[in-house]
Amino acid sequence: MILIKMCKKVSVRIQNAGRSILGNFVLLLFLFAALDVKSQTPGEVKGYFFTDEILASARKDSSRAQLNLAALQFSFIGDYQNALFYMDKISQPFNKLSPSDSASFKTLSEIDARQHISRIAKDNRAIIVNEAHHNAQHRVFTQSLLQPLYERGYRYLCVETLNVKDANLNHRKYPVLNSGWYSIEPQYGELIRSALRIGYRLVAYEDTTDADGLRREIHQAENIGEVFKADPDARILVHAGYDHIREDSAVGDWGKAMAGRLREITGIDPFTIDQEIMMEHFHSTKENPYRELVNASKPAFYAYDDSTLFYGPLNRPKRVDARLFHPKTTYKYGRPEWLTMDGSKKYYMLDPIKSHLPTPCLVFAYNFSEDKNEAVPADVIEVRTTEEKALILYPGKYSLLVKDRQGKIILSKVISVAEH
């Protein structure tokens, strides 16, 4: 009954880049039903699990909801490749591009996405960026926007996953396991932590009324709108999931999604950035075919001219202001190199202690000043083999905990990550 109830809140996503209507419906119905709607607050399946535990659950129940959960759980332990792999099991392939669409796109100019966002920020009161919930890269990108937007007057970060019951977050200055659902993923935790460190006020805007899909979008927009009521000069950055950033009026049974409702309620036209539709997949056959036409070395937009960014073919309805293209992931010590996007994070090699550890084991790094019994870790990885593995951390002092398959702490030590 719970699944049926949540399914009623899921809209059909008909993306303008070429998936079939039926394919989108099947994908989104199950993708969001299990986790996206009311599991923004903590749930029973929340936590950090070993690979064999995740795989055992997926073998026992191979439903789309369980495969989606597997992708999320792999993301929680820093396994980006398996997160992509298991989400691809429920992803629908895109249709091929028409020759005219392909030819048109090849005439576009590549521009640095972060520089462009920084430039247009002064003329916008609200910037909304989305994520696919299994893809930590999307959180790292939003985190990279925090400082330049703060310098342009942005003071509020509205985050979909936050639990309104964590009333102490802005005072405590770091997320805990009960701060939200997706925010237990370390890079989400770092997004929140960085925002608080810079000086943002975190805003939980999720609907808390158990409304249907249409009312949920309205309530989300109303909750964000309260920021503008309390601070008429506010500039806000919103980090949302999937289709909530759409501004058109044809979002299935929602009518309008949160971003469209926000414009309707406040009169403020948000600048909306989609990271999901052009994102990387494990299997290239599942990627949007526009990705084959780009060779970006950094997060990029593509522009028709100075005022028109690529949001999809010009002869299709406009749903967002811009589609973001990320480069193909490269790896170092088994970790995606985009984890060091801001240039400040360092690799902390585990080789000196690995010989003393049973495998598999989970390695957690907690900021030393935070309560490691409840804080979201700064990084988590599973050590399974003898290959070189590294944590990726900001310079500073950390509590390192290693847990075995039974959850027993087999090593606890304090480590320091140097600036250089």
N, C-alpha and C positions, 0 to 999 in steps of 0.2 A: 504493500500500500504506500510505503514511503517513496519508493521509486516511481510509482504511478503519479503520486502527488507532485514530485519534483519534475517529472516529464512534462506536466502541464505548463511549467514555467519556461520551457525551452522554445525558442523561436526558430523558424527556418532561416538559415543563412544562405542567401543566394549571391555569391560573390561575383563581382563583375569581371573577374579574370578567367572564368571559364569552367568552373566545376558544374556538374549537372545539378538540377534542383533536387532530384531524389537523393543523389549522393550526399549533398549537403545536409538534407534533413536527417538521414540515417546517422551520419557522423555526429552532428550536433546533438541530436536527441539523446544519444548515449554518452557522448563526451561530457556534456554539462549535467546530465541527470544525476550522475553519481556524486559529483564534487562541486560544481560551480555555483549552484543556486543557494542552498542554505548551509553548505558546509564551509562558509566563510568563517564560522566559528568552529572551535575545536571539535573533532569527531573521534569515534572509537578507533579508527584505523590510523590515527595520527602517530608518527614517530619515525625513527631511523631503523631500518631493517637491513639484514644481510642479503646479498644477492640470492643465495639459495632459498631464503625465506620468501623473497619477492617472487622468484620463479615458481616455487611450490604452489603459491596461491594462484598464480596465473595458469598453471597446469590444471589445478583443481577446478578453476572457474575461468574459462576462456572467453567470457562475455566481453563486450566492448567496454562496459563500465570497469571491469577488473583489469583489462589491459591498459586503460587510461590511468587507473590507480597505480599500476606497475610503473608506468612512465613517470608519474609524479614521485613515487617512492625512490626510483633511481635518481631523480634530480635531487632529492633530499640528501643523498650520500655522495653527491658530486660526480655521478656517473652520467655525463652528458650524452655519450654515445648510446648507451642503453635506453636512456630517456627518449632519444629520437627514434631508436629502433622499435620500441614498443608502441609509441604513438603512431608510427608508420603502419602498424598492423591494423589500425582502424581509420587511417587517413584515406580519402578518396583521391585518385589521380586527377590532375587537371586536363582539360581538353587542350588540343594543340592550338597554337596561335594561327590566325589567318595570315596569309602573306602580307596583306595591307597593314595589319596590326604590327607585325614584325618589322616591316620596312619603316613604319612611322616611329617606332621606338628607337630604332638605330640612329635616328636623326637627333636624339635628345642629348643634352649635355649633362655630364656627371658633376654634382656639387657635393661638398662636404656637409653632411647632414647636421652635425653639431654646430658648425660655424653658421649655417643658415638659420637654425633655430635660435641661436644667440642673437642674430641680426634682427629677426622678426619679432623677438620677444617684447621689444619696447612698444610695439603697436598692437599687442594682444594682451588681454586680461586673463585669458585661460588657455593653457596648453594641455591637451589630453593625449596621452600615449598609451597604447595597449600592450598586452603580452599574451603569449600562449602559455598556459600555466605550467607546462612541463619544461619550458625553455628559460633557463637562468640567464642566458645572454640578454634577454629583453630587460631584465632588472638591472643588469650591469650598465646597459645603455642609458636607462633612465637615471641611474645614479650619476653617470657622467655629465648629465645636464644640470645637476643641482647647483654647483658653484656658479657657473655662468649665469644661470637664471636668477640666483640669489643676488648677484651683482646688478641685475636689472630690476630689482624690486620685488621679486617673487618671495613670498614669506609662508605660503601654505602648501603642504603636500597632502593631497587627498588620496587615500589608499583604499581600494575596494576590499581587501582581505581583512582589514583591521576589525577587531572585536570591540564594539563600543563599551563593553564592560571593563576593558583595561583602561580605566580612567587615569591611571598614574603614569602612562607611557611618556607624556611630554615632560613630566617632572623627573622620571627615573632615567631617561635618556638612552634606553636600550630596550629592544624587544625581548619578551619572554615567550615561552612555549604557548601560553594562553593569549598572546596578543592577536593571534589570527591563525588561519589554517595554512595558507601557502607561505606565510612568513616564517615558518620553521625552516624553510630552505635557506641555507647560509647566505646566499647572495641577496635574497629578499631581506634577510636580517641586516645585511650590510647597507642596503639601500635605506632602510629605516634609520639605522644607526648613524649613517653619514648625514642624513637630512637633519637629524636632531643635533648633531655636532656642529653643523654649519649654522643652524639657527632657525630652521623651519619649524612651524607648528604642524604636527601630524593631525589629520582629520579623518575620523572613521565615518564613512558615508553610506555604508551598506544598509539596505532596508531591514528593519527589525520587526516588521508586522506580519511576517509570513504571508505576504500578499502574492497574487498571481504574477505572471511575467510582466504584464502591462503595468500594473501598479508598482511593481518592484522598480522599473525604470523611472517612473515618476517620482517615487520616494527617494531614490538615489539622487536624482537631479535636485529635488527640493532640499535634501540634506546639504548638498554642495552649495546650493543657493543661499543657505543660511550664513555661509561665510561672507558673501557679498552684502547681506543685510547688516551683519555685525560690523563689517569693515568695508564701507563703500569704495575705498581705493584699493581693495585687495587685488593681488595678482596671484593666481593659483596654478599649480601643476597637479594634474590628476593622473594616477597610474591605475588603469582599469584592465579588465579582461576582455579579450575577443571583441565581439560585436557591440559592446556597450559604447564604443566610441563613434558609432555610425550616426551621421547627421541627417540622413534621408528619412522619408516617412513610409518606407516599405519594408520594415524589419519584422516580417511575419506577424504573429499575433500581438507583438508589442506596439505596432504602429510606428512609433519612434523609440529609439534607444535612449539611454541616459544622456548622451551628448546632444541629441536633437531636442530632448525635453529641457535640458539646461538652457539652451538658446531660447526656447519658447518661454521659459519661466523668467529668465533674467534679462533677456534682450542682448546678452553678450554672445558673440559668435566665437566659439572656441576654435583654436587651430588643432586639428585632429591628425594624429600620426599613427598609421597602422604598421606594426612590426610583424604581424602574423602571416599575412597572405603571401608575402615574398620570402618567408623564412627558410632556413636550411632544413633539409630532411636527411635521414640516414640513407635512404635510397633516392638517388637523383631522379628516378622515374616518378616520384611523388612530389617533386618540387614544381612550383609555378614555372612554366616555360620561359617567362621573362628573365629568370635567373640565368638561363643559358646565354643571354645576350649581354651580360655585364661581367666585368672583371674588376670590381671595386676592391681597393686595398684598405678601405675604412668605411664605416657606416655612411651610406650615400643616398641622396635623392637624385632623381633625374628630372630635368626641366625642359619644357617646351620653349620657354622664354623666361625673362626675368620675373614675371608675375605668375606663371602657371607651372606648378609642379605636376609630375606624373602621379595621377591617382587611379589610373586605369585608362583604357581607350577613351578618347574624347567623345566618341559617339555613344558612350554608355552613361547611365546615370552616375552622378558624383556622390559618393558615400562618405569619403573622408577627404582631407585636404592633401595628404601625401602618403605614399607607400615607401617604406624604408627598406633598403637592401643592405644586408650584412654580408661581409666577405665570407668565403668558405673558411671554416674553422681549421686552424693549425694547432698542433699539440706539442707540448714540452713536458717531459716527465709524466706523460699520461694525462695532462690537464690542458683544457682549452687555453690558448694564449690570450683570448679576449678577457680572461679574468684579471689581467694586468692592464686593462684598457687605460686607466688613468695615470699609469706610469709610477704609481707609488707603492704598489704591492710587491712583495718579495717572495721568492721560493724558499721554503724551509724544508731541507732534505731530511727524509726519515731514515736514510741508510744507516746512520750510527746506532739506531735502536732497533732496526728491523730484525737483526739476527737474534734478538732476545724475545721476539714476539711470536706467538702462535699465529698461524694463518688459517682462515681469515680472521681479521679483527677490524674493528671500527676505531678510527683515530679522530678525536674531537679536540679542537682548539677553542678555548674560551678566553675572552678578554679578561685579564687578571683582576681588574677592578669590578667585574660583574659577578653576580651570584651564579656559579656554574650549575647549581641544582635546578635553576629555572630559566636561565638566559638561553637565547638562541645562539648556538655556536657560531664563531666567526668562520669556521671551515670544518668540514667533515669529509673524510675519505675512507673507503674500505681498502685495506691492504690484503690482497689475495695471492700474489705471486712474489717472485724475487726481483721483479723489474723495479727500476728506480721510480720512487713515488715522492711527491712533495706536497706539503700544504702550501697555500698561497695566502699570505697575510700582510697586513700593514705593519710597518715597524712598530715595535712595542713589546710589552710583556704579556705572556699568555699562560694559562693553565692547560697543560696537555694531559688528556685522559685517553687511555686505550682500553676498550672493552672487548671481551671475548663473546662467543656465541651465546652464552648464558646471561649476558649482561653484566658480568662481573668485571670490576675495574682491575686490570692486571698491571697497569702502570699509571702513575700519576707524577708529573713533574712540572716544574716551572721552566719555561723557555723564554728566550729573548730573541726578537727578530731585529737585526741591525738595519740602520738606514742604508748602508752600502754593503 
